[in-house]
Amino acid sequence: MSDADLAANYEKAYGNRIGYGKSPALLMVDFVQAYFEPGNALFAGVDEALASALRIREAARSKNIPVILTGMVLHKSGKDGGRFFQKAKPLENFTAGNPMAGWPKGLEPREDEFIVTKQYPSAFFGTSLAPMLTSMGVDHVILTGLTTSGCVRASCVDSMSHGFITTVVREACGDRHSSPHEANLFDMNAKYADVVSEADILTHIMTF
């Protein structure tokens, strides 16, 4: 199948757009120091993704839209990370007390922002995120974070599965390589969420 035929096939099957909800929250997944530390196994060169997410954060705050940050914190043994910890060796960066699990410059949490600590890829799995959003009346998750092919994708699928309209912001997500980044944006847009530009989500946020 040619690229043109494949695009037409996907447009026919998955070209639907769900749009935005009435009550959004901004979810910033795993913007932690390990991804910004040269020489670290997780270094990803994703400064532009963080810069985009920070601009969206400021817009959201200006409209009193809730902001939720996530990070991984594991027991020093890693046993609470189960098979995920056994498989993915770089998760050693996220054991308790490791500075690589800390926030990068510019993303110091504010007092009125929420922090969700997780042990698995999805921000929703085994955490209180879904009931917290529901209790706040949120129907729409604006999703940013690292990495696109890992914790962003897992959080996207679970956000949709919990009944939230989900919007992934292209420029505010990042990965080590463009191939998994683009492939996962393509697939999330096809099946689980609308993938939009930073400019589009900023325009939407300013309508509130």
Rosetta blueprint (number, residue, H / E / L):
1 M L
2 S L
3 D H
4 A H
5 D H
6 L H
7 A H
8 A H
9 N H
10 Y H
11 E H
12 K H
13 A H
14 Y H
15 G L
16 N L
17 R L
18 I L
19 G L
20 Y L
21 G L
22 K L
23 S L
24 P E
25 A E
26 L E
27 L E
28 M E
29 V E
30 D L
31 F L
32 V L
33 Q H
34 A H
35 Y H
36 F H
37 E L
38 P L
39 G L
40 N L
41 A L
42 L L
43 F L
44 A L
45 G L
46 V L
47 D H
48 E H
49 A H
50 L H
51 A H
52 S H
53 A H
54 L H
55 R H
56 I H
57 R H
58 E H
59 A H
60 A H
61 R H
62 S H
63 K L
64 N L
65 I L
66 P L
67 V E
68 I E
69 L E
70 T E
71 G E
72 M E
73 V L
74 L E
75 H L
76 K L
77 S L
78 G L
79 K H
80 D H
81 G H
82 G H
83 R H
84 F H
85 F H
86 Q H
87 K H
88 A L
89 K H
90 P H
91 L H
92 E H
93 N H
94 F H
95 T E
96 A L
97 G L
98 N L
99 P H
100 M H
101 A H
102 G L
103 W L
104 P L
105 K L
106 G L
107 L L
108 E L
109 P L
110 R L
111 E L
112 D L
113 E L
114 F E
115 I E
116 V E
117 T E
118 K E
119 Q L
120 Y L
121 P L
122 S L
123 A L
124 F L
125 F L
126 G L
127 T L
128 S L
129 L H
130 A H
131 P H
132 M H
133 L H
134 T H
135 S H
136 M L
137 G L
138 V L
139 D L
140 H E
141 V E
142 I E
143 L E
144 T E
145 G E
146 L E
147 T L
148 T H
149 S H
150 G H
151 C H
152 V H
153 R H
154 A H
155 S H
156 C H
157 V H
158 D H
159 S H
160 M H
161 S H
162 H L
163 G L
164 F L
165 I E
166 T E
167 T E
168 V E
169 V E
170 R E
171 E E
172 A E
173 C E
174 G E
175 D L
176 R L
177 H L
178 S H
179 S H
180 P H
181 H H
182 E H
183 A H
184 N H
185 L H
186 F H
187 D H
188 M H
189 N H
190 A H
191 K H
192 Y L
193 A L
194 D E
195 V E
196 V E
197 S L
198 E H
199 A H
200 D H
201 I H
202 L H
203 T H
204 H H
205 I H
206 M L
207 T L
208 F L
